[in-house]
């Protein structure tokens, strides 16, 4: 009886070791497949990324000039507009004007003047 149990144990031992190796190989194959897929994606995207980099490099001086010229005006505008979540999306009027409507109207100023100077 001991011989049968020993023979059975020896017969199943290599099978379990092979099964564990197969599992590791399967994971390695998945990793290798993912690497190949991502490498292919990078190779396909590389020309577009290089073109985008050239475009950004070409636009950089113009963007710097825009920020230098418009920065103070944008800061002044943001000082007048408290929180953008208080406003609806911008609307364009038929005459081309763009307006920002407040979600909750502000109370009129109480400084004693009913007229607005234009």
Secondary structure, DSSP 4 states (H G I P E B T S, - for coil): -HHHHHHHHHHHHHHHHHHHHHHHHHHHHHHHHHHHHHHHHHHHHHHHHHHHHHHHHHHHHHHHHHHHHHHHHHHHHHHHS--GGGBPPPEE-TTS-EE--BSSPPPPP-SS--S---
